[in-house]
Amino acid sequence: MKANSARRYRLYPDDEQAERLTSWAHSCRAVWNYALAQRIWAYKSARRVTIRAAEQHAQSQQGQGATCGTRMREPTSLVTAKMTRGITES
């Protein structure tokens, strides 16, 4: 008995659905790239801080009013707090 069997599904969306799916794919990719850049920046910083996905999610929920471009220019307050906490502890 196979527990992990892969399944494939084929979609045939109409034009409106295809446009929406494409938009969602672009949004998901942008969020993924933003989170990855944030983690890379934190790790390459002075204290090699590791950010967990739950922390990033909580921080993104606090800043929902800001635009994506605004948030990408500088690190989040959570990252900064973790870095400064690590610096002051040593």
N, C-alpha and C positions, 0 to 999 in steps of 0.2 A: 504494500500500500504506500503510495507516494503522498507525503504530506505537503510538500512544496512543489506544486505543479504550476507552471506559468501559463497564463491565459492571455490571449490577444483579442482585442476588440477593435473593430474598424468603425469609425464615425463618418457619417455623410452629412455634415452640417450644411444648412443653407447659407447664403451670403451673410446675413445678419449674425448668425451664430458663429460663423468662421471669423468674422471681424471681432466679435466679443472674445472668442478663444485666443486669438492673436494678441488682443489687448491684455488679457490676463497673463499670457505667457511673458509679454514684455514687462509687465508690472512685477511678476514673480522674479524674473531675472534681475531687475533693478534692485529689488529688496535684497536678494541673495548677494549681489555684488557689493551693495552698501554694507551689509553685515560682515562680509568677508573682509572688506577694506578696513572696517572698524577693528576687527580682531587682529589683522596684520599690523595696523598702526599701534595698537596697544601692546602687542608682543614685541615689536621692534623698539618700543620706547625704552627708557632707561631701566625699568624694573621688570621687563618681560612679563607683563600682566596677562593672565588668561581670562577671557570673558566668556561666560557661559551663555547659551542661547536663552535661557530663562531670564537672565539679567538684561540681555539686549531687548527681549520682548517687553519686559516691564518698563524699561527706559523709553522704548518707542511708543508705548501707550500713553506715557506722560506728555510727550511732545507731539501729539497728533495735530495740533493746530498749526504747526510750522510746516513749511513746504519742504520737500525732499532736498532741494538744492541748499536751503539754509542749513539744514541739519548736517549735510555732508561736509561743509566747510570746516567745521571744528569738531573735536571729539565730544562725546556726550559727557554730561556731568558725572555719570556713573564711572566712566573710564577714568576721568580725571581724579575722582575721589579715591578709586582703587590705587591709582599710581601714587598719589600724595600720601595715602595711608602707608603704602609700602616704603616710601622714602622716609617718612617720619619715624617708622618703627625701627629702622636700622641705625 
